[in-house]
């Protein structure tokens, strides 16, 4: 079982989605942007390996305008060696990667030009994964598309248009239930007609389902759609953000709910893609919890927990110093990893008080106070007086920590919540 995240890590300042507008498109600029994105991807994957994260979704924007008609540049030849090197690293480390085209890649559209563009986009995604030299277990995830007032006709169009795809795309494509139109039963039906493997998304299912079935009942159907060449069955897991609209992803994965889900799904041993705002931080959390349950690295658990506590401590202090003290006590008394994370999950959703915010910001300020200029000192003090816009003070503090390389704070989770 691999547990991973999508596209943008928080624990390393690297990215792979530098864009390029049509207006500024030129061969030189395009190749420069792609080069930077590929370098970023390599660094992210190297960081994932250090964190024992073996599942990762690559941004569709890694090659800007990758499927646009303006782009006739053979980027896969220009960066053949670099892409091959990344692919070899993925294989050597036992990683699995995927890509997920966006909402405008609609294979069942009413207009054929939209379908043609969708096909081009899917071919681009397949070309990128092919250029890494990876097998067909590294997937392209797609939704069925729009309902257009007639779901049955929309399903038929998807099935017909699937036939127009290259064998490379067909071998990589997987389909996912969505939260509004096509539920898991619809997707399983499409799979029965096309042979496309199915990805089950739990939150989409909560938002849009036809039958009241258990996850085990659903997974018994889903797993049958996966063949040996497709690799391990893969699922998407997320939790509802209670402060936002239905279907919005939570800021972090709550351990208690995740373990309830894990108990239902573990017999299928799926690879789990977390869809969550804090990205690799939740992936680290879930990996550590599952490893602990399965007695992996159990002797190192105290050291692991102390390292994680060092990263979370200012997050808790910012809510209230009493939470910081309580968690510090728990760690010293060698609580279980589950107890540690459940306490953090409980506190992380508590609103930040003004006094605690200022107290914590001043603690963090201590890591840069000897390096800053008088002007920076005055500006920070001014921002701390404006509690209606706390985020401005925190953003400025982040800027100063970056500028003066305050590694301890930059390696913590203080700026993520």
C-alpha positions in Angstrom: 0.0 0.0 0.0 1.4 3.4 -1.1 0.0 6.6 0.3 0.6 9.9 -1.5 -0.5 13.4 -2.5 -1.1 15.6 -5.5 1.2 18.0 -7.3 2.4 20.6 -4.8 4.4 19.7 -1.8 4.6 21.9 1.3 7.8 20.5 2.8 10.0 21.6 0.0 9.9 24.9 -1.9 9.7 23.4 -5.4 7.0 23.5 -8.1 6.3 22.0 -11.5 3.6 24.2 -12.9 5.3 27.3 -14.1 3.0 28.6 -16.8 3.3 30.3 -20.2 0.7 32.4 -22.0 0.0 32.2 -25.7 1.1 35.8 -26.0 4.6 35.1 -24.6 5.0 31.8 -26.3 8.4 31.2 -28.0 10.6 28.2 -28.4 13.3 29.7 -26.1 10.9 30.7 -23.3 9.0 27.4 -23.6 12.1 25.3 -23.2 13.3 27.4 -20.3 10.0 26.9 -18.5 9.9 23.1 -19.2 13.4 22.8 -18.0 12.6 24.5 -14.7 9.5 22.3 -14.2 11.4 19.1 -14.9 14.1 20.1 -12.4 11.4 20.9 -9.9 9.8 17.4 -10.5 13.1 15.7 -9.8 13.7 17.5 -6.6 10.1 16.9 -5.4 10.5 13.1 -6.1 13.8 13.1 -4.3 12.2 14.8 -1.3 9.3 12.3 -1.4 11.7 9.4 -1.3 13.4 10.9 1.8 9.9 11.1 3.4 9.0 7.6 2.3 6.1 8.8 0.1 5.8 6.4 -2.9 2.7 7.8 -4.6 2.6 11.2 -6.4 0.4 13.0 -8.9 2.4 15.0 -11.5 0.9 18.4 -12.5 -0.8 18.5 -15.9 1.0 21.8 -16.4 4.5 20.4 -16.2 4.7 21.1 -20.0 2.8 24.3 -20.5 0.5 24.4 -23.5 1.4 20.7 -23.8 -1.6 19.9 -26.1 -2.1 23.3 -27.7 -1.8 23.6 -31.5 0.7 26.4 -31.1 3.1 24.0 -29.5 4.9 21.8 -32.1 8.1 21.6 -30.1 9.3 18.1 -29.4 10.0 18.7 -25.7 10.2 14.9 -25.2 13.3 14.8 -27.4 14.9 18.0 -26.0 14.7 16.6 -22.5 15.0 12.9 -23.3 17.9 12.3 -20.9 16.4 14.3 -18.0 13.0 12.5 -18.3 14.6 9.1 -18.6 16.6 9.8 -15.4 13.5 10.7 -13.5 11.7 7.6 -14.8 14.6 5.4 -13.7 14.5 7.1 -10.2 10.8 6.4 -9.9 11.4 2.7 -10.8 14.4 2.3 -8.6 12.5 3.7 -5.6 9.4 1.7 -6.2 7.3 4.8 -6.7 4.1 5.2 -8.7 3.0 8.4 -10.4 -0.1 9.6 -12.2 -1.6 12.6 -13.9 -5.2 14.0 -13.8 -6.3 16.2 -16.7 -8.5 19.2 -15.6 -12.1 20.0 -16.0 -11.8 21.1 -19.6 -10.7 17.7 -20.8 -14.2 16.3 -21.6 -14.3 13.2 -23.7 -18.1 13.0 -23.9 -18.7 16.6 -25.0 -21.5 17.5 -27.4 -19.2 19.4 -29.7 -16.6 17.4 -31.6 -14.0 20.2 -31.4 -14.1 19.9 -27.6 -13.7 16.1 -27.9 -10.8 16.5 -30.3 -9.1 18.8 -27.8 -9.7 16.3 -25.0 -8.2 13.6 -27.1 -5.1 15.8 -27.8 -4.8 16.5 -24.1 -5.0 12.8 -23.1 -2.4 12.0 -25.8 -0.1 14.7 -24.3 -0.5 13.2 -20.8 0.3 9.8 -22.1 3.3 11.1 -24.0 4.7 12.6 -20.8 4.4 9.3 -18.9 5.7 7.4 -21.8 8.7 9.8 -21.9 9.5 8.7 -18.4 9.7 5.1 -19.6 7.1 4.0 -17.1 4.7 1.1 -17.5 0.9 1.3 -17.7 0.4 1.1 -13.9 1.2 4.8 -13.9 -2.2 6.1 -14.7 -4.1 9.0 -16.2 -7.3 9.8 -14.2 -10.4 11.1 -15.9 -14.0 11.8 -15.0 -16.8 10.7 -17.4 -17.6 14.4 -18.1 -20.8 16.3 -18.4 -24.4 15.0 -18.2 -25.8 17.5 -20.8 -29.4 16.8 -19.6 -29.2 13.2 -20.7 -26.9 10.9 -18.7 -27.5 7.8 -20.8 -26.6 9.6 -24.0 -23.5 11.2 -22.3 -22.3 7.7 -21.2 -22.8 6.4 -24.7 -20.7 9.3 -26.2 -17.9 8.5 -23.7 -17.9 4.9 -24.7 -17.8 5.7 -28.4 -15.2 8.4 -28.1 -13.0 6.1 -26.0 -12.5 4.0 -29.1 -10.8 7.0 -30.8 -7.9 7.0 -28.3 -4.5 5.6 -29.0 -3.6 2.3 -27.4 -1.1 4.1 -25.2 -3.9 6.3 -23.7 -6.3 3.4 -23.4 -3.6 1.4 -21.4 -3.2 4.2 -19.0 -6.7 5.6 -18.6 -8.7 5.1 -15.4 -12.1 6.6 -14.6 -13.3 8.1 -11.4 -16.8 8.7 -9.9 -17.6 12.4 -9.5 -19.5 14.3 -6.8 -22.4 15.6 -8.9 -23.2 13.6 -12.1 -21.7 10.2 -12.6 -21.8 8.0 -9.4 -19.8 4.9 -8.8 -22.6 2.7 -10.5 -22.4 4.8 -13.6 -18.6 4.5 -13.7 -18.7 0.7 -13.2 -21.1 0.5 -16.1 -18.7 2.4 -18.3 -15.9 0.1 -17.2 -18.0 -3.0 -18.1 -18.3 -1.7 -21.7 -14.8 -0.4 -22.1 -12.5 -2.4 -19.8 -11.3 0.9 -18.1 -10.2 0.4 -14.5 -12.2 2.4 -11.9 -10.9 4.6 -9.2 -13.3 5.0 -6.2 -13.4 8.4 -4.6 -15.0 8.3 -1.1 -15.9 12.0 -0.8 -17.4 12.1 -4.3 -19.4 9.0 -3.3 -20.7 10.7 -0.1 -21.9 13.6 -2.2 -23.3 11.6 -5.1 -24.5 8.0 -4.7 -27.3 5.8 -5.9 -27.1 2.9 -3.5 -26.4 2.7 0.2 -23.5 0.3 0.0 -20.5 -0.2 2.3 -17.0 0.6 1.1 -16.2 -3.1 1.1 -19.2 -3.8 -1.2 -18.1 -1.1 -3.6 -14.4 -2.1 -3.5 -15.3 -5.8 -4.3 -16.8 -4.5 -7.6 -14.0 -1.9 -8.2 -11.1 -4.3 -7.7 -12.5 -6.6 -10.5 -12.0 -3.8 -13.0 -8.2 -3.8 -12.5 -6.0 -6.2 -14.4 -2.4 -7.2 -13.7 -1.0 -4.7 -16.2 -2.8 -1.9 -14.4 -0.9 -2.4 -11.2 -2.4 -2.2 -7.7 -5.9 -0.9 -7.3 -5.9 2.8 -6.6 -8.4 5.0 -4.7 -8.8 8.7 -3.9 -9.4 9.6 -0.3 -10.5 13.0 1.1 -12.5 14.5 4.0 -15.1 17.2 3.9 -14.1 20.7 4.9 -16.9 21.6 7.3 -16.5 25.3 6.7 -16.9 25.1 2.9 -19.4 23.9 0.3 -20.2 20.2 0.0 -17.3 18.4 -1.7 -14.6 20.8 -0.6 -11.4 19.1 0.6 -10.3 19.5 4.2 -7.2 21.3 5.3 -5.7 18.2 6.8 -6.6 14.5 7.1 -8.1 13.6 10.5 -6.5 10.4 11.7 -9.6 9.0 13.5 -11.7 9.1 10.3 -8.8 7.9 8.2 -8.3 4.9 10.4 -12.0 4.0 10.2 -11.7 4.2 6.4 -8.5 2.1 6.5 -10.2 -0.6 8.5 -12.8 -0.9 5.7 -10.4 -0.9 2.8 -7.2 -2.6 4.1 -8.1 -6.1 2.8 -7.9 -4.7 -0.7 -4.4 -3.2 -0.1 -5.0 -0.2 -2.4 -2.7 2.7 -3.2 -4.3 5.7 -1.6 -4.1 9.2 -3.2 -4.9 11.8 -0.5 -6.7 14.9 -1.8 -6.1 17.4 0.9 -4.9 21.0 1.3 -1.8 20.2 3.4 -0.5 17.7 0.8 2.6 15.9 1.8 2.1 16.7 5.5 -1.0 14.6 5.6 0.8 11.9 3.5 3.6 11.8 6.2 1.0 11.5 8.9 -1.0 8.7 7.3 2.1 6.8 6.3 3.5 6.9 9.9 0.2 5.9 11.4 -0.3 2.9 9.1 3.4 1.8 9.5 2.9 2.0 13.2 -0.2 -0.1 13.1 1.7 -2.7 11.0 4.7 -2.6 13.4 7.0 -1.0 10.9 9.7 1.2 12.5 8.0 0.6 15.9 11.4 0.9 17.8 11.9 4.3 16.3 8.4 5.6 17.2 9.6 7.9 20.0 12.2 9.5 17.8 9.7 9.9 14.9 7.1 11.5 17.3 9.7 13.9 18.7 10.6 15.0 15.2 7.0 15.5 14.2 6.3 17.4 17.5 9.1 19.8 16.7 7.3 20.6 13.4 3.9 21.0 14.9 4.6 22.8 18.2 4.2 26.4 17.0 0.9 25.4 15.3 -0.4 24.3 18.7 1.1 27.3 20.5 -0.7 29.6 18.1 -4.0 28.2 19.2 -3.2 28.5 22.9 -0.1 27.9 25.0 -2.0 25.3 27.1 -2.3 23.0 24.0 1.4 23.3 23.4 2.1 22.3 27.1 -0.3 19.4 27.0 1.1 17.9 23.8 4.7 18.4 25.0 3.7 16.5 28.1 2.1 13.7 26.0 5.3 13.3 24.0 7.6 13.2 27.0 5.3 10.6 28.6 5.6 8.5 25.4 2.0 8.5 24.3 1.0 6.4 21.3 1.4 7.9 17.8 -2.3 7.7 17.3 -3.0 9.7 20.5 -0.4 12.2 19.4 -2.0 12.8 16.0 -5.6 12.7 17.3 -4.7 15.5 19.8 -3.0 17.6 17.1 -6.1 17.1 14.8 -8.4 18.3 17.6 -6.4 21.4 18.3 -5.6 22.3 14.7 -9.2 23.1 14.0 -9.5 25.5 17.0 -9.6 29.2 16.1 -6.4 31.2 16.6 -6.7 33.7 19.5 -5.1 37.2 19.1 -3.0 36.9 22.2 -1.7 33.4 21.3 -1.1 34.5 17.7 1.1 37.4 18.9 2.9 35.3 21.5 3.8 32.6 18.9 4.8 35.2 16.2 7.2 36.7 18.7 8.6 33.3 19.5 9.2 32.7 15.8 10.6 36.3 15.4 13.3 35.2 17.7 14.8 33.1 15.0 15.5 36.1 12.8 15.6 39.1 15.2 19.4 39.3 15.2 19.5 39.4 11.4 16.7 41.8 10.4 17.2 45.5 9.6 15.7 48.3 11.7 13.2 48.9 8.9 12.0 45.3 8.9 11.8 45.4 12.7 9.5 48.4 12.6 7.3 47.0 9.8 6.8 43.7 11.7 5.9 45.5 14.9 3.3 47.5 12.9 1.8 44.4 11.4 1.4 42.7 14.8 -0.8 45.6 15.8 -3.4 44.8 13.1 -5.2 41.6 14.3 -7.9 42.0 11.7 -5.3 41.0 9.1 -3.2 38.4 11.0 -2.2 36.7 7.7 -0.2 39.8 6.7 2.1 39.5 9.7 2.5 35.8 9.2 3.3 36.2 5.5 5.9 38.8 6.3 7.4 36.6 8.9 7.6 33.8 6.4 9.3 36.2 4.0 11.9 37.1 6.6 12.5 33.5 7.6 13.1 32.7 3.9 15.4 35.8 3.5 17.5 34.9 6.6 17.4 31.2 6.2 15.7 30.3 9.5 15.8 26.6 8.7 14.2 25.3 11.9 11.1 27.3 11.3 11.0 26.8 7.6 11.2 23.0 8.3 8.3 23.3 10.7 4.5 23.3 9.8 3.9 26.8 11.4 3.2 28.5 8.1 0.9 25.9 6.7 -2.1 26.3 9.1 
